[in-house]
Amino acid sequence: MTAPLPPAATTGGAPRRAAASPPSRPLRLLTFSTLYPNPAQPNHGVFVENRLRHLVASGEAASTVLAPVPWFPGRGPDGRLKSRFPEIPLRELRHGIAVHHPRFLAVPWIGMASNPFMLYRAAKQALARLAAEGFAFDAIDAHYLYPDGVAAVWLARDYGVPVVLTARGSDTSQLPQYRIPGRLIRAALAEADALIAVSAALKEGLVAIGAAPAKITVLRNGVDLDVFRPEADREAARAGLGLDGPTLLSVGLLIPRKRHHLTIEALAQLPGHTLLIAGEGPERGALEALAARLGVADRVRFVGPVPHADLPRYYTAADVMVLASAREGWANVLLESMACGTPVVATPAWGSREAVAAPEAGVVIDEATPAALAAGIRRVLADPPDRAATRAYAERFGWNETTAGQLALFRRVLARHRDRGPPWT
C-alpha cells in the first residue's frame, strides 16, 4: 500500500501558518507521531493511521503525516542492528496520505530525557524542508503525549498554529511518574489548545495529572467493519490453522505491559484448551520458557506478527479473545475480535469496561490474576453468545461518530485561535 512520495506542490513563501480554513476547502492538518506504520513496522501505531484515514475519507480534512523514526548509529528504530532491519524510506505514500519519516537521534540510556528535544529538532528541520516546497497547515494533530506531544507543542508555538494532543494510555498512566517526562507532559497539557482521550477512564487519568477537564474531549477508537468481519466459513478457518477444541487468542506485542504471562498461567488451569499468541517482542523467550515450565508448551502457539488483513481469520477461528493488559487507553483488539463475532475476556484496564459493556461482547474480570482469567474464560465458553449478536454489538463502534467529533473539535479550536490571534496570512 506504499509508493514513493512526490514532492509537495510548490506555492512559494517562507514557513508560515496557513490561512484559516474556509468552508470551501478541507482543514489542513499536520499529523505528528512516532506511532505510525512504515514498511518495516506495518502494525506500528496502526490505530493512529486508521483514525486519520477515516478523517481524511470524510473529504473535510486533509493531512500530511510527520512520523519521525528513532535512530542511533549502527541501530535501527527497534534497537536492533541496522543490518537486520529493513530500510524505512524518508517519504512514502500510504493509502493516499503523504508520510514523512525523518530520523531523530535516540541515545541509549538517556533517551527518555533527551527524546523530546531530539524529536523537536528533527521535526523542525523536516518542516523547514517541506515549507520550502510550499507546504502549509492549519493545525497540528499530535498523538501520544511523550515525547510526541511535548515536541508538537513546541512546533505549534514556532509556527503559530493550534495543537490538539491525543493521549492513548501509558503516556498518561506511566510516563508522568518520571521526573523529566512528568514535568514536560504537564507543561504540554497546559499549553495545548485541546486534548483528546480515547476513553472516559483515560480522561479521568488526564485530569489526575493536571489537565483541565474542559479542555478534554473523549473520542473513542473505532473499528473498520469492512476489514474486521467474520470469515464466511469458520470451520474452514479453524481447519486452516490446524485447530481442534476450545481455542483462545491473544493479540499484542510481547512486552510486559501486555501481560501475556497471565494468559499462559490461566491456560494451565484450562485442560484441553489451545492458546494462540499473535505478536512479537522481547518477552518471547521468557514466555516460551514459562509455557514449558508450566507444562503447556504443546498448547501455546506463538504465531508471530500477523498483518491486519490476516487477523480476521484468527479472530474468526478463536472461541475467545483474551486481553490481559495492565494499561490500555482503548484496546482496538477488543473491537476487532467482536467485529469478527468472537467474544472477549479482558482485565480491567482503562477503556475495557467501556468497550465490553454487554453480555454478547464478553466479560471484564475484576482482578488481573490467572485464576480470574481462567474463570472468565470458563464463564464465556459455558454460555457463549451468539456470534451474530457479538458482531452486531461491534457495529455500534464504527468510525463515523469519531470522525464527526474530530472535525467539530478542530473547527472549534481553529475558530478560537483565529479570533484571539493576529490576522491570518
Buried (B, 14 or more C-beta within 10 A) or exposed (E): EBEEBEEBEEEEEEBBBBBBBEEEEBBBBBBBBBBBBBBBBBBBBBBBBBBBBBBBEBEBBBBBBBBBBBBBEEBBBBEEEBEEBEEBBBBBBBBEBBBBBBBBBBEEEEBBBBBBBBBBBBBBEBBEBBBBEEBBBBBBBBBBBBBBBBBBBBBBEEBBBBBBBBBBBBBBBBBBEBEEBBEBBBBBBEBBBBBBBBBBBBBBBBBEBEBEEEBBBBBBBBBBBEBBBBBEEBEEBBEEBEBEEBBBBBBBBBBEBBBBBBBBBBBBBBEEBBBBBBBBBEBBEEBBEBBEEBEBBEBBBBBEBBEBEEBBBBBBBBBBBBBBBBBBBBBBBBBBBBBBBBBBBBBBBBBBBBBBEEBBBBBBBEEBBBEBBBBBBBBBBEEBBEBEBBBBBBEBBBBEEBBBBBBEBBBBBBEEBBEEEEEBE
